[in-house]
Amino acid sequence: MGRSLPLVFTREAIGRVDRLAVERYGIASIVLMENAGAAVAREALRMLGRGRGGVVALYCGPGNNGGDGLVAARHLHNVGVGVQVVLAAKKVKYRGDAAANLGVIEAMGLPIVTRARRPALVVDALFGTGLDRPVEGRMASLIGEVNRWGARGVGVLAVDLPSGLDADSGEVLGVAVQATRTVTLCGWKAGFLRKGCREWTGRIVVAAIGAPRELLEREGRAERDKR
């Protein structure tokens, strides 16, 4: 996109991107997840810096956002970075592409833990754009845990948007991750335009997932042009 303004997507618009990339263009959804997770891993490596020391703790929910985190764990492991995967739900709750990628990291023997220990970086892959209700229970507890790491000076990388933020309004749904950096997929989410949202997103980096440019421009242009 060069120096042009980023595209901006509502929850509904980014949902159409995901659906039409599969239905109209024939791109397998697991390929989109693979591309997203690889982009997250690249950003994590940038945050770790040249030494790449320490362990990355990836907090992964049972949906597609968590699937992106599971892919990122595999990519980080493959370049020699230690990982800890914190699952937000029982394994049987993971479905579709997320379940497939959970199976891969299990087959690889990557560490799946109930609580992270001394991470050098935390990846927030708990909730994606679909969240539209207050966060409760274990998810709220895990968001609190992520924020405690951040308060101790550990970098926090959010996948697509910080968990607990409403993608359209940018408002906090009870509790939300305060990220150091957000790697947002395809373009900004509409809620990022809300005043004060940067307190939660930190620096925003846009990453491509392989969706056709024509599709992205059609779905994201209207919101961007309102800016």
Buried (B, 14 or more C-beta within 10 A) or exposed (E): EEEEEBBBBBBEBBBBBBEBBBEEEEBEBBBBBBBBBBBBBBBBBEBBEEEBEBBBBBBBBBBBBBBBBBBBBBBBBEEEBBBBBBBBBEEEBBEBBBBBBBEEBEEEEBBBEEEBEEBBBBBBBBBBBEBEEEBEEEBBEBBEBBBEBBEEEBBBBBBBBBBBBBBBBBBBBEBBBBBBBBBBBBBBBBBBBBEEBBEBBBEBBBBBBBBBEEBBEBBBBEBBEEE
